[in-house]
């Protein structure tokens, strides 16, 4: 199956739905893990620009991964996965070692559960289609933490407020790309209009598969998935679980409208039944 055969359809216009009548194209990240070298320039640039506190320098055993996962103080996380793979070579079969490296980030989902459950309006959809937390409004309730199917958002211990990637919202206002993409030396992290990135990503999958990398696949680009497609999606060289990504993420609030509809219908039926019983009693 070629990438052309699995090209996703159009994404939902979340920016217009957020109330922006005229808006720029939805912006996003395409992270091509096939060219990530694990240099961590993205992590450093993100921390430097956004003034994010350090989160310790524990090497997690013998791994080069000192951050471990995304969190309040890690808005970019470079994963290091070491794999032993069987190799068929004449005259002797054997194994080879390969490294998979990937820079993870908030997905800025189309169906953003964090945005749906925030009671104060601290989380909002920007004119670029991204999802941002306003720390001066966040009350630290933590609802957004449990609503994120990717485990991205975390409350900072020092103040209890929620923090995550903003896709450098302040830089976008000045026509600049996010700090992580700017710093990436291999263009593993690509930033731009999301529709253009999705086309570019599909072409890249075709290129890799035709050059002998059949396991190349896209993750998070499909508007039919459980979060309606991601604003930050990835080209992977193995199953999502290998990279610590959920295989079938679902926003817990995705079906709220349908659930509320059922609840309203049930309430209406109960009310009608109560009125009928009351009216019948009056007649007797």
Secondary structure, 3 states (H helix, E strand, C coil): CCHHHHCCCCCCCHHHHCCCCCCCCCEEEEEEHHHCCCCCHHHHHHHHHHCCCCCCCCCCCCCCCCCCCCECCECEEEEEEEEEEEECCCCCCEEEEEEEEEEEECCCCCCCHHHHHCCCCCEEECCCCCEEECCCCCCCCCHHHHHCCCCCCEECCCCCCEECCCCCHHHHHCCCCCHHHHHCCCCCEEEEEHHHHHHHHHHHHHHHHHCCCCCCEEECCCCCCECCCCCEEEEECCCHHHHCCCCCCECCCCCHHHHHHHHHHHHHHHHHHHHHHHHHHHHC
